[in-house]
Amino acid sequence: MLIAQLTDLHIKPPGKVAYGLVDTEALLRAAVADLVAQRPAPDVVLLTGDLTDAGRPEEYALLRTLLAPIACPIYVIPGNHDDRAALRAGFADHTYLPPYLPPGDGFIQYVVEDHPVRLIGLDTTTPGEAGGVLCGARLAWLEARLDAAPDRPTVVFLHHPPFATGIAHMDRIGLDGAAEFAAVIRRHPQVERVLAGHLHRSIQARWAGTLASTAPSPAHQVLLDLRPDAPAGFTLEPPGYQLHLFTPDAGIVSHTVTIGSFPGPYPFRDPSGVLLD
């Protein structure tokens, strides 16, 4: 099973750019074109939050248009820049059988059962707050779902990563309840990976008996500065996304895809068949 992860899209209303500089619409178009050209094609796409920049209905409408070329199922969770009600309305008809978006106005979290890897989406958002939280109710919901299928390989995906990254200004708006979350995951060794966004970078950590990671953004990246007093900032490093390949023997192996046009590929042998140094 091949899982694509796109995160931190920050789609603005049509014609608008983020921070007066980042054309997130054009960048997502390029990311989607790259993704649909992948061979083999992904079986599913996970969108791990901050789908829009301000949670406006017109942003979700544009996002749906941009995602339209993707043929496989797409599973969405909110980030701190999203709005639950607007996200639900924007994706109201974007369901698979059985429908995966929970009804009502509560947390947007769910389980997808119909793939070789069981997928559990968690909602870490608190309206009006940049940081995330996993409260007792959300953790109890997760524990019950993990208890229900202890032998199935599982990916848990959420927006805020559960580990400190060393990027201080982002860690200050990290995940409350991470220790309690870790305790739940440790009790469930079927969790192959915890996938997150929020950091706009590829970061990995051994965590709670499994591996937790974040993915780069197809738009802008958070500046890599590990000084405790480093200011907040972003860069226009090459955009990207991740592909997570699951096989029963190896579990999940992850690849970071850099979006763009680059020279190559070149053979390792010259036209006569001689191995090149």
Backbone hydrogen bonds in HBPLUS format (Angstrom, degrees):
<---DONOR---> <-ACCEPTOR-->    atom                        ^
c    i                          cat <-CA-CA->   ^        H-A-AA   ^      H-
h    n   atom  resd res      DA  || num        DHA   H-A  angle D-A-AA Bond
n    s   type  num  typ     dist DA aas  dist angle  dist       angle   num
A0246-PHE N   A0001-MET O   2.79 MM 245  5.12 177.5  1.79 163.8 164.6     1
A0043-ASP N   A0002-LEU O   2.77 MM  41  5.36 157.6  1.82 143.9 151.3     2
A0003-ILE N   A0244-HIS O   2.87 MM 241  4.96 172.9  1.88 142.9 145.3     3
A0244-HIS N   A0003-ILE O   2.69 MM 241  4.96 166.5  1.71 153.3 158.3     4
A0004-ALA N   A0044-VAL O   3.01 MM  40  6.29 175.1  2.02 153.4 154.9     5
A0046-LEU N   A0004-ALA O   2.75 MM  42  6.15 164.5  1.77 161.6 165.1     6
A0005-GLN N   A0242-GLN O   2.82 MM 237  5.18 161.3  1.85 153.0 154.0     7
A0242-GLN N   A0005-GLN O   3.18 MM 237  5.18 171.5  2.19 146.1 148.7     8
A0006-LEU N   A0046-LEU O   2.92 MM  40  6.22 160.3  1.96 164.1 170.7     9
A0048-THR N   A0006-LEU O   3.04 MM  42  6.54 146.7  2.16 150.9 158.6    10
A0008-ASP N   A0049-GLY O   3.01 MM  41  5.91 152.4  2.08 164.4 167.5    11
A0009-LEU N   A0050-ASP O   2.92 MM  41  6.10 116.3  2.34 131.4 148.3    12
A0010-HIS N   A0050-ASP O   3.02 MM  40  5.72 177.0  2.02 151.7 152.4    13
A0011-ILE N   A0051-LEU O   3.23 MM  40  6.36 172.6  2.24 123.5 123.7    14
A0053-ASP N   A0011-ILE O   2.99 MM  42  5.47 147.5  2.10 140.2 131.6    15
A0016-LYS N   A0013-PRO O   3.00 MM   3  5.63 159.0  2.04 149.4 149.0    16
A0018-ALA N   A0022-VAL O   2.78 MM   4  4.86 149.9  1.87 153.0 144.1    17
A0021-LEU N   A0018-ALA O   2.89 MM   3  5.86 171.6  1.89 131.6 133.6    18
A0022-VAL N   A0018-ALA O   2.84 MM   4  4.86 173.0  1.85 152.8 151.6    19
A0024-THR N   A0022-VAL O   3.04 MM   2  5.64 123.4  2.38 107.7  91.8    20
A0027-LEU N   A0023-ASP O   3.06 MM   4  6.29 162.5  2.09 155.2 160.8    21
A0028-LEU N   A0024-THR O   2.94 MM   4  6.00 152.5  2.01 141.4 147.8    22
A0029-ARG N   A0025-GLU O   3.02 MM   4  6.29 155.2  2.08 149.1 156.3    23
A0030-ALA N   A0026-ALA O   3.10 MM   4  6.40 155.7  2.16 146.3 152.0    24
A0031-ALA N   A0027-LEU O   3.00 MM   4  6.28 152.8  2.08 142.2 150.1    25
A0032-VAL N   A0028-LEU O   2.85 MM   4  6.04 166.0  1.87 158.5 160.6    26
A0033-ALA N   A0029-ARG O   3.00 MM   4  6.19 160.2  2.04 147.1 152.8    27
A0034-ASP N   A0030-ALA O   2.98 MM   4  6.19 156.2  2.04 146.6 152.9    28
A0035-LEU N   A0031-ALA O   2.87 MM   4  6.10 159.5  1.92 150.2 156.2    29
A0036-VAL N   A0032-VAL O   2.92 MM   4  6.12 167.3  1.94 156.9 158.9    30
A0037-ALA N   A0034-ASP O   3.22 MM   3  5.23 138.5  2.40  96.3 108.0    31
A0038-GLN N   A0035-LEU O   3.09 MM   3  5.36 161.1  2.12 108.8 114.8    32
A0045-VAL N   A0073-PRO O   2.93 MM  28  6.35 146.6  2.04 153.3 163.0    33
A0075-TYR N   A0045-VAL O   2.86 MM  30  6.28 162.3  1.89 166.6 172.5    34
A0047-LEU N   A0075-TYR O   2.89 MM  28  6.14 166.7  1.91 164.5 164.8    35
A0077-ILE N   A0047-LEU O   3.18 MM  30  6.44 142.3  2.33 168.8 174.4    36
A0059-GLU N   A0056-ARG O   2.99 MM   3  5.27 132.7  2.22 105.3 118.5    37
A0060-TYR N   A0056-ARG O   3.23 MM   4  6.69 155.6  2.29 154.5 160.8    38
A0061-ALA N   A0057-PRO O   2.95 MM   4  6.23 154.2  2.02 150.9 158.8    39
A0062-LEU N   A0058-GLU O   3.11 MM   4  6.24 157.9  2.16 137.5 142.5    40
A0063-LEU N   A0059-GLU O   2.88 MM   4  6.12 158.1  1.93 146.6 153.7    41
A0064-ARG N   A0060-TYR O   2.94 MM   4  6.18 158.5  1.99 150.5 154.4    42
A0065-THR N   A0061-ALA O   3.29 MM   4  6.59 154.5  2.36 142.8 148.9    43
A0066-LEU N   A0062-LEU O   2.97 MM   4  6.30 157.3  2.02 154.4 160.9    44
A0067-LEU N   A0063-LEU O   2.95 MM   4  6.18 146.4  2.06 152.3 161.5    45
A0068-ALA N   A0065-THR O   3.28 MM   3  5.26 150.8  2.37  99.0 107.4    46
A0070-ILE N   A0067-LEU O   2.99 MM   3  5.83 163.5  2.02 132.4 137.3    47
A0082-ASP N   A0079-GLY O   3.01 MM   3  5.33 161.4  2.04 113.3 119.3    48
A0087-LEU N   A0083-ASP O   2.80 MM   4  5.91 156.6  1.86 158.5 166.0    49
A0088-ARG N   A0084-ARG O   2.89 MM   4  6.10 167.5  1.91 155.6 158.7    50
A0089-ALA N   A0085-ALA O   2.97 MM   4  6.19 162.9  2.00 148.4 153.3    51
A0090-GLY N   A0086-ALA O   2.83 MM   4  5.91 156.8  1.88 144.2 151.2    52
A0091-PHE N   A0087-LEU O   2.96 MM   4  6.12 139.7  2.13 148.8 158.5    53
A0092-ALA N   A0089-ALA O   3.38 MM   3  4.97 167.2  2.40 102.8 102.3    54
A0094-HIS N   A0091-PHE O   2.97 MM   3  4.84 158.2  2.02 105.5 112.0    55
A0110-TYR N   A0121-GLY O   3.15 MM  11  5.40 139.0  2.32 129.6 140.7    56
A0121-GLY N   A0110-TYR O   2.95 MM  11  5.40 150.6  2.04 151.3 160.0    57
A0112-VAL N   A0119-LEU O   2.78 MM   7  5.05 159.6  1.82 151.3 157.1    58
A0119-LEU N   A0112-VAL O   3.15 MM   7  5.05 168.7  2.17 146.7 149.0    59
A0118-ARG N   A0153-PRO O   2.86 MM  35  6.15 164.1  1.88 162.2 157.2    60
A0155-VAL N   A0118-ARG O   2.83 MM  37  6.23 158.3  1.88 168.7 176.2    61
A0120-ILE N   A0155-VAL O   2.91 MM  35  6.26 158.3  1.95 163.8 167.4    62
A0157-PHE N   A0120-ILE O   2.88 MM  37  6.25 162.7  1.91 157.7 161.6    63
A0122-LEU N   A0157-PHE O   2.89 MM  35  6.18 158.9  1.93 163.6 167.5    64
A0133-VAL N   A0124-THR O   2.85 MM   9  5.08 151.4  1.93 132.4 141.7    65
A0129-GLU N   A0126-THR O   2.96 MM   3  5.54 156.6  2.01 151.6 150.5    66
A0132-GLY N   A0174-GLY O   2.78 MM  42  5.95 170.1  1.79 154.8 158.2    67
A0176-ASP N   A0132-GLY O   2.89 MM  44  6.10 172.9  1.89 138.3 136.4    68
A0134-LEU N   A0176-ASP O   2.93 MM  42  6.33 146.2  2.05 149.6 159.3    69
A0139-LEU N   A0135-CYS O   2.98 MM   4  6.22 161.3  2.02 156.0 161.8    70
A0140-ALA N   A0136-GLY O   2.88 MM   4  5.97 154.2  1.94 146.6 153.6    71
A0141-TRP N   A0137-ALA O   3.04 MM   4  6.21 157.4  2.09 144.2 150.3    72
A0142-LEU N   A0138-ARG O   3.00 MM   4  6.29 158.3  2.05 144.2 149.9    73
A0143-GLU N   A0139-LEU O   2.88 MM   4  6.11 166.6  1.89 152.0 155.3    74
A0144-ALA N   A0140-ALA O   3.04 MM   4  6.22 163.3  2.07 150.3 154.2    75
A0145-ARG N   A0141-TRP O   3.15 MM   4  6.44 154.2  2.22 147.1 154.0    76
A0146-LEU N   A0142-LEU O   2.91 MM   4  6.20 159.1  1.96 159.2 165.3    77
A0147-ASP N   A0143-GLU O   2.85 MM   4  5.99 158.4  1.89 151.9 158.2    78
A0148-ALA N   A0144-ALA O   3.20 MM   4  6.31 134.4  2.42 134.8 145.4    79
A0149-ALA N   A0146-LEU O   3.29 MM   3  5.74 156.0  2.35 111.0 116.8    80
A0152-ARG N   A0149-ALA O   3.36 MM   3  5.71 171.3  2.37 114.2 116.8    81
A0154-THR N   A0190-GLN O   2.99 MM  36  5.91 153.9  2.06 151.5 147.6    82
A0192-GLU N   A0154-THR O   2.74 MM  38  5.62 145.1  1.86 149.5 161.1    83
A0156-VAL N   A0193-ARG O   3.09 MM  37  6.49 162.8  2.12 161.6 164.1    84
A0195-LEU N   A0156-VAL O   2.86 MM  39  6.30 154.3  1.92 154.8 162.4    85
A0158-LEU N   A0195-LEU O   2.94 MM  37  6.38 155.4  2.01 163.3 171.2    86
A0197-GLY N   A0159-HIS O   2.89 MM  38  4.85 157.4  1.94 125.7 133.2    87
A0170-MET N   A0167-ILE O   3.02 MM   3  5.65 132.3  2.26 116.1 128.4    88
A0171-ASP N   A0167-ILE O   2.93 MM   4  6.12 155.4  1.99 151.6 159.2    89
A0172-ARG N   A0168-ALA O   3.01 MM   4  6.23 141.4  2.17 148.1 157.3    90
A0173-ILE N   A0170-MET O   2.99 MM   3  5.31 148.6  2.09 106.0 115.6    91
A0174-GLY N   A0171-ASP O   3.15 MM   3  4.74 134.0  2.37 114.7 106.9    92
A0181-PHE N   A0177-GLY O   2.93 MM   4  6.12 154.1  1.99 149.9 158.2    93
A0182-ALA N   A0178-ALA O   2.84 MM   4  6.06 154.5  1.91 147.0 153.5    94
A0183-ALA N   A0179-ALA O   3.08 MM   4  6.40 149.3  2.18 142.7 150.4    95
A0184-VAL N   A0180-GLU O   3.20 MM   4  6.55 152.4  2.28 144.9 151.1    96
A0185-ILE N   A0181-PHE O   3.05 MM   4  6.38 164.9  2.07 155.9 159.5    97
A0186-ARG N   A0182-ALA O   2.90 MM   4  6.08 161.2  1.93 154.2 159.0    98
A0187-ARG N   A0184-VAL O   3.15 MM   3  5.39 133.4  2.37 101.5 113.6    99
A0188-HIS N   A0185-ILE O   2.88 MM   3  5.18 160.9  1.91 114.3 119.9   100
A0191-VAL N   A0188-HIS O   3.21 MM   3  6.24 168.5  2.22 129.9 131.0   101
A0194-VAL N   A0211-LEU O   3.07 MM  17  6.42 157.2  2.13 151.9 155.2   102
A0213-SER N   A0194-VAL O   3.00 MM  19  6.47 152.0  2.08 165.5 174.3   103
A0196-ALA N   A0213-SER O   2.84 MM  17  6.02 144.3  1.97 153.4 164.7   104
A0199-LEU N   A0197-GLY O   2.81 MM   2  5.68 139.9  1.97  92.6  90.6   105
A0203-ILE N   A0214-THR O   3.35 MM  11  5.16 150.3  2.44 115.6 122.0   106
A0214-THR N   A0203-ILE O   2.82 MM  11  5.16 148.9  1.92 146.4 154.2   107
A0205-ALA N   A0212-ALA O   2.89 MM   7  5.41 146.7  2.00 162.9 166.2   108
A0212-ALA N   A0205-ALA O   2.95 MM   7  5.41 173.2  1.96 166.0 166.8   109
A0207-TRP N   A0210-THR O   2.90 MM   3  5.45 166.4  1.91 145.8 149.6   110
A0210-THR N   A0207-TRP O   2.88 MM   3  5.45 163.5  1.91 123.4 129.0   111
A0240-GLY N   A0217-SER O   2.98 MM  23  5.65 163.8  2.00 121.5 126.9   112
A0221-GLN N   A0235-THR O   3.05 MM  14  5.32 168.6  2.06 152.7 155.0   113
A0235-THR N   A0221-GLN O   2.74 MM  14  5.32 157.9  1.78 154.8 162.4   114
A0223-LEU N   A0233-GLY O   2.97 MM  10  5.45 179.4  1.97 129.6 129.7   115
A0230-ALA N   A0227-ARG O   3.09 MM   3  5.13 164.4  2.11 116.8 116.1   116
A0259-ILE N   A0239-PRO O   2.92 MM  20  5.56 168.0  1.93 141.2 145.0   117
A0241-TYR N   A0257-VAL O   3.13 MM  16  5.37 144.7  2.26 138.5 148.7   118
A0257-VAL N   A0241-TYR O   2.78 MM  16  5.37 166.3  1.80 159.0 163.0   119
A0243-LEU N   A0255-HIS O   2.82 MM  12  5.16 160.3  1.86 153.6 160.5   120
A0255-HIS N   A0243-LEU O   2.76 MM  12  5.16 155.4  1.82 153.7 162.1   121
A0245-LEU N   A0253-VAL O   2.81 MM   8  5.20 163.7  1.83 158.9 153.2   122
A0253-VAL N   A0245-LEU O   2.88 MM   8  5.20 156.4  1.93 141.9 148.7   123
A0247-THR N   A0251-GLY O   2.96 MM   4  5.24 152.9  2.03 141.7 147.9   124
A0251-GLY N   A0247-THR O   2.77 MM   4  5.24 143.5  1.90 157.6 161.4   125
A0276-LEU N   A0268-PHE O   3.01 MM   8  5.83 170.5  2.02 153.7 153.2   126
A0270-ASP N   A0274-VAL O   2.96 MM   4  5.49 157.4  2.01 153.0 154.3   127
A0273-GLY N   A0270-ASP O   2.77 MM   3  5.37 165.1  1.79 128.5 133.4   128
